[in-house]
Amino acid sequence: MWDPAQYLAFADHRARPFYELVARIRAEEPRRVVDVGCGPGNLTTSLAARWPGAVVEAFDSSPEMVEAARAAGVDARVDDVTTWKPLPDTDVLVSNAVLQWVPEHPSIVSSWTTALPAGAWLAFQVPGNFADPSHRLIREVGGEALAHVFRADKPVLAPVEYADLLGGCSTVDVWETTYVQRLSGPDPVLEWVSGTALRPVRAALSSPDWEAYVAELAPRLREAYPRRADGTTWFPFRRIFAVAQV
């Protein structure tokens, strides 16, 4: 179960990659703009503001996120990225930090490039920090008992592999950025991953087992990401971006 409030706890940090992704889309008057995995809808509203003449379609697999998006004024619905198909008038398709949850997403991206009309724009970004201490420690503490809840060993592709995947498009722009984020609080990295990577772990554990898991994970994260003298913590976070025009 997704917790919109927990996810939005770092709204500014999570929003920056979205805006930098969308800034590279050069569509002028799209007919339909789709937000694939709209989350709580706080970023979907910016798509409507940029392209006021477009129909904005938004969906997410989480009923909790869709409820939050609707409360924010977004006409969102529950849908599954693995079965969703773009309508013929879809001129912009945006997917922000969603595809890493979908093991078969490379084939889905390929199907989108085939289904979208000529001249349409496809843009997505995914985290690229699965080998970093934050995610490595989540797996180590979970051990074999939680191996079934973790994603594939390679949840995302390398940037050049995404470029190859989109190679048939007329325009391909793939890049990566590492944001060095200044977080605050006693366990800021734990708070960060609690809104995303730890979600399936929490769902798999009873409350006592979850408390024991966090009690072991928290000090390891504090050691990997030490608190500075001013009370803040640096958290490097790599993101992979891809923008293509069909």
ROLUMLUM-87710 format. One record per residue (C-alpha): residue number from 1; x, y negated, z negated; residue in one letter. Coordinates in steps of 0.2 Angstrom, whole numbers, plus 5000, padded with zeros to 4 digits. Example, Ala and Ser with C-alpha at 12.3 -4.5 7.8 and 13.67 -1.06 7.14 Angstrom:
2
> 1 / 5062 / 5022 / 4961 / A $
> 2 / 5068 / 5005 / 4964 / S $
END
This chain:
246
> 1 / 5000 / 5000 / 5000 / M $
> 2 / 5007 / 4983 / 5005 / W $
> 3 / 5006 / 4969 / 4992 / D $
> 4 / 5004 / 4952 / 5001 / P $
> 5 / 5009 / 4942 / 4986 / A $
> 6 / 5025 / 4952 / 4984 / Q $
> 7 / 5029 / 4950 / 5002 / Y $
> 8 / 5026 / 4931 / 5002 / L $
> 9 / 5037 / 4929 / 4986 / A $
> 10 / 5051 / 4925 / 4999 / F $
> 11 / 5040 / 4917 / 5012 / A $
> 12 / 5053 / 4904 / 5017 / D $
> 13 / 5067 / 4917 / 5020 / H $
> 14 / 5056 / 4929 / 5029 / R $
> 15 / 5049 / 4915 / 5040 / A $
> 16 / 5065 / 4909 / 5047 / R $
> 17 / 5069 / 4923 / 5059 / P $
> 18 / 5051 / 4922 / 5065 / F $
> 19 / 5053 / 4904 / 5070 / Y $
> 20 / 5070 / 4907 / 5078 / E $
> 21 / 5063 / 4922 / 5088 / L $
> 22 / 5047 / 4912 / 5094 / V $
> 23 / 5058 / 4897 / 5099 / A $
> 24 / 5066 / 4907 / 5113 / R $
> 25 / 5049 / 4911 / 5121 / I $
> 26 / 5047 / 4899 / 5136 / R $
> 27 / 5028 / 4902 / 5139 / A $
> 28 / 5019 / 4886 / 5143 / E $
> 29 / 5000 / 4890 / 5144 / E $
> 30 / 4998 / 4909 / 5140 / P $
> 31 / 4980 / 4916 / 5141 / R $
> 32 / 4982 / 4928 / 5126 / R $
> 33 / 4995 / 4928 / 5112 / V $
> 34 / 4996 / 4944 / 5101 / V $
> 35 / 5004 / 4945 / 5084 / D $
> 36 / 5008 / 4964 / 5082 / V $
> 37 / 5009 / 4967 / 5063 / G $
> 38 / 5003 / 4950 / 5058 / C $
> 39 / 5005 / 4953 / 5039 / G $
> 40 / 4996 / 4940 / 5028 / P $
> 41 / 4994 / 4929 / 5043 / G $
> 42 / 5005 / 4914 / 5037 / N $
> 43 / 5015 / 4915 / 5053 / L $
> 44 / 5001 / 4919 / 5065 / T $
> 45 / 4994 / 4902 / 5062 / T $
> 46 / 5009 / 4894 / 5070 / S $
> 47 / 5006 / 4904 / 5086 / L $
> 48 / 4989 / 4896 / 5087 / A $
> 49 / 4996 / 4879 / 5084 / A $
> 50 / 5009 / 4881 / 5097 / R $
> 51 / 4998 / 4888 / 5110 / W $
> 52 / 4980 / 4880 / 5106 / P $
> 53 / 4973 / 4885 / 5123 / G $
> 54 / 4977 / 4904 / 5120 / A $
> 55 / 4966 / 4918 / 5113 / V $
> 56 / 4977 / 4923 / 5097 / V $
> 57 / 4975 / 4942 / 5094 / E $
> 58 / 4982 / 4948 / 5077 / A $
> 59 / 4982 / 4965 / 5069 / F $
> 60 / 4991 / 4975 / 5055 / D $
> 61 / 4990 / 4993 / 5049 / S $
> 62 / 4988 / 4987 / 5031 / S $
> 63 / 4970 / 4983 / 5026 / P $
> 64 / 4977 / 4973 / 5012 / E $
> 65 / 4987 / 4962 / 5024 / M $
> 66 / 4973 / 4960 / 5035 / V $
> 67 / 4962 / 4954 / 5021 / E $
> 68 / 4975 / 4941 / 5016 / A $
> 69 / 4976 / 4936 / 5034 / A $
> 70 / 4957 / 4933 / 5036 / R $
> 71 / 4958 / 4923 / 5020 / A $
> 72 / 4971 / 4912 / 5028 / A $
> 73 / 4959 / 4909 / 5043 / G $
> 74 / 4966 / 4922 / 5055 / V $
> 75 / 4954 / 4933 / 5065 / D $
> 76 / 4964 / 4949 / 5061 / A $
> 77 / 4959 / 4967 / 5061 / R $
> 78 / 4966 / 4984 / 5056 / V $
> 79 / 4975 / 4993 / 5070 / D $
> 80 / 4989 / 5005 / 5074 / D $
> 81 / 5004 / 4999 / 5083 / V $
> 82 / 5007 / 5017 / 5090 / T $
> 83 / 4991 / 5017 / 5099 / T $
> 84 / 4987 / 4999 / 5103 / W $
> 85 / 4988 / 4993 / 5121 / K $
> 86 / 4990 / 4975 / 5127 / P $
> 87 / 4975 / 4969 / 5137 / L $
> 88 / 4978 / 4963 / 5155 / P $
> 89 / 4978 / 4945 / 5150 / D $
> 90 / 4992 / 4946 / 5137 / T $
> 91 / 5005 / 4934 / 5141 / D $
> 92 / 5015 / 4933 / 5125 / V $
> 93 / 5017 / 4948 / 5113 / L $
> 94 / 5026 / 4945 / 5096 / V $
> 95 / 5032 / 4958 / 5084 / S $
> 96 / 5040 / 4951 / 5068 / N $
> 97 / 5049 / 4964 / 5057 / A $
> 98 / 5037 / 4978 / 5061 / V $
> 99 / 5045 / 4990 / 5073 / L $
> 100 / 5058 / 4997 / 5061 / Q $
> 101 / 5044 / 5006 / 5052 / W $
> 102 / 5039 / 5015 / 5068 / V $
> 103 / 5052 / 5029 / 5073 / P $
> 104 / 5046 / 5030 / 5091 / E $
> 105 / 5046 / 5011 / 5094 / H $
> 106 / 5059 / 5012 / 5108 / P $
> 107 / 5046 / 5021 / 5119 / S $
> 108 / 5032 / 5010 / 5113 / I $
> 109 / 5042 / 4994 / 5118 / V $
> 110 / 5045 / 5002 / 5135 / S $
> 111 / 5027 / 5005 / 5137 / S $
> 112 / 5023 / 4987 / 5133 / W $
> 113 / 5035 / 4981 / 5147 / T $
> 114 / 5025 / 4992 / 5159 / T $
> 115 / 5008 / 4986 / 5153 / A $
> 116 / 5011 / 4968 / 5152 / L $
> 117 / 5007 / 4957 / 5167 / P $
> 118 / 5022 / 4950 / 5177 / A $
> 119 / 5029 / 4934 / 5169 / G $
> 120 / 5023 / 4939 / 5151 / A $
> 121 / 5035 / 4937 / 5136 / W $
> 122 / 5039 / 4951 / 5124 / L $
> 123 / 5048 / 4946 / 5108 / A $
> 124 / 5053 / 4956 / 5093 / F $
> 125 / 5065 / 4956 / 5078 / Q $
> 126 / 5070 / 4969 / 5066 / V $
> 127 / 5081 / 4970 / 5051 / P $
> 128 / 5098 / 4978 / 5054 / G $
> 129 / 5104 / 4980 / 5036 / N $
> 130 / 5100 / 4999 / 5033 / F $
> 131 / 5118 / 5003 / 5030 / A $
> 132 / 5120 / 4989 / 5017 / D $
> 133 / 5121 / 4992 / 4999 / P $
> 134 / 5103 / 4987 / 4996 / S $
> 135 / 5096 / 5001 / 5007 / H $
> 136 / 5110 / 5013 / 5003 / R $
> 137 / 5107 / 5012 / 4985 / L $
> 138 / 5088 / 5014 / 4987 / I $
> 139 / 5092 / 5031 / 4995 / R $
> 140 / 5105 / 5036 / 4983 / E $
> 141 / 5095 / 5034 / 4968 / V $
> 142 / 5080 / 5043 / 4976 / G $
> 143 / 5091 / 5058 / 4980 / G $
> 144 / 5083 / 5073 / 4988 / E $
> 145 / 5067 / 5071 / 4978 / A $
> 146 / 5063 / 5056 / 4988 / L $
> 147 / 5071 / 5060 / 5005 / A $
> 148 / 5054 / 5063 / 5013 / H $
> 149 / 5049 / 5045 / 5010 / V $
> 150 / 5064 / 5037 / 5019 / F $
> 151 / 5064 / 5032 / 5037 / R $
> 152 / 5075 / 5040 / 5050 / A $
> 153 / 5094 / 5038 / 5048 / D $
> 154 / 5093 / 5026 / 5062 / K $
> 155 / 5077 / 5016 / 5060 / P $
> 156 / 5083 / 5003 / 5073 / V $
> 157 / 5094 / 5002 / 5089 / L $
> 158 / 5110 / 4993 / 5091 / A $
> 159 / 5108 / 4976 / 5100 / P $
> 160 / 5115 / 4982 / 5116 / V $
> 161 / 5103 / 4997 / 5116 / E $
> 162 / 5089 / 4985 / 5115 / Y $
> 163 / 5096 / 4976 / 5129 / A $
> 164 / 5097 / 4992 / 5139 / D $
> 165 / 5079 / 4996 / 5134 / L $
> 166 / 5073 / 4979 / 5141 / L $
> 167 / 5085 / 4980 / 5156 / G $
> 168 / 5071 / 4981 / 5169 / G $
> 169 / 5064 / 4964 / 5164 / C $
> 170 / 5068 / 4948 / 5173 / S $
> 171 / 5075 / 4939 / 5158 / T $
> 172 / 5083 / 4948 / 5143 / V $
> 173 / 5090 / 4939 / 5128 / D $
> 174 / 5096 / 4949 / 5113 / V $
> 175 / 5106 / 4943 / 5099 / W $
> 176 / 5109 / 4946 / 5080 / E $
> 177 / 5111 / 4935 / 5065 / T $
> 178 / 5117 / 4938 / 5048 / T $
> 179 / 5108 / 4926 / 5036 / Y $
> 180 / 5117 / 4923 / 5019 / V $
> 181 / 5102 / 4920 / 5008 / Q $
> 182 / 5103 / 4911 / 4991 / R $
> 183 / 5091 / 4921 / 4980 / L $
> 184 / 5087 / 4917 / 4961 / S $
> 185 / 5081 / 4926 / 4946 / G $
> 186 / 5088 / 4940 / 4936 / P $
> 187 / 5085 / 4954 / 4949 / D $
> 188 / 5082 / 4945 / 4965 / P $
> 189 / 5088 / 4958 / 4977 / V $
> 190 / 5077 / 4971 / 4968 / L $
> 191 / 5062 / 4958 / 4970 / E $
> 192 / 5066 / 4956 / 4989 / W $
> 193 / 5066 / 4975 / 4993 / V $
> 194 / 5051 / 4978 / 4982 / S $
> 195 / 5041 / 4969 / 4995 / G $
> 196 / 5047 / 4980 / 5009 / T $
> 197 / 5059 / 4994 / 5008 / A $
> 198 / 5053 / 5000 / 4991 / L $
> 199 / 5035 / 5001 / 4996 / R $
> 200 / 5035 / 5019 / 5001 / P $
> 201 / 5045 / 5024 / 4986 / V $
> 202 / 5033 / 5016 / 4974 / R $
> 203 / 5018 / 5024 / 4983 / A $
> 204 / 5027 / 5041 / 4981 / A $
> 205 / 5030 / 5040 / 4962 / L $
> 206 / 5020 / 5040 / 4946 / S $
> 207 / 5021 / 5025 / 4935 / S $
> 208 / 5033 / 5033 / 4923 / P $
> 209 / 5044 / 5039 / 4937 / D $
> 210 / 5044 / 5022 / 4946 / W $
> 211 / 5049 / 5014 / 4930 / E $
> 212 / 5064 / 5026 / 4928 / A $
> 213 / 5069 / 5024 / 4946 / Y $
> 214 / 5069 / 5005 / 4944 / V $
> 215 / 5079 / 5006 / 4928 / A $
> 216 / 5092 / 5016 / 4937 / E $
> 217 / 5092 / 5005 / 4953 / L $
> 218 / 5092 / 4988 / 4946 / A $
> 219 / 5109 / 4988 / 4938 / P $
> 220 / 5117 / 4995 / 4954 / R $
> 221 / 5109 / 4981 / 4964 / L $
> 222 / 5116 / 4968 / 4952 / R $
> 223 / 5133 / 4976 / 4953 / E $
> 224 / 5132 / 4976 / 4972 / A $
> 225 / 5126 / 4958 / 4973 / Y $
> 226 / 5133 / 4949 / 4958 / P $
> 227 / 5125 / 4934 / 4951 / R $
> 228 / 5135 / 4918 / 4953 / R $
> 229 / 5140 / 4906 / 4939 / A $
> 230 / 5125 / 4894 / 4944 / D $
> 231 / 5113 / 4909 / 4942 / G $
> 232 / 5110 / 4912 / 4960 / T $
> 233 / 5114 / 4927 / 4971 / T $
> 234 / 5120 / 4928 / 4989 / W $
> 235 / 5111 / 4941 / 4999 / F $
> 236 / 5118 / 4944 / 5017 / P $
> 237 / 5104 / 4950 / 5028 / F $
> 238 / 5107 / 4955 / 5046 / R $
> 239 / 5093 / 4953 / 5059 / R $
> 240 / 5092 / 4959 / 5077 / I $
> 241 / 5082 / 4949 / 5090 / F $
> 242 / 5075 / 4953 / 5107 / A $
> 243 / 5066 / 4942 / 5119 / V $
> 244 / 5062 / 4947 / 5137 / A $
> 245 / 5051 / 4941 / 5151 / Q $
> 246 / 5043 / 4955 / 5161 / V $
END
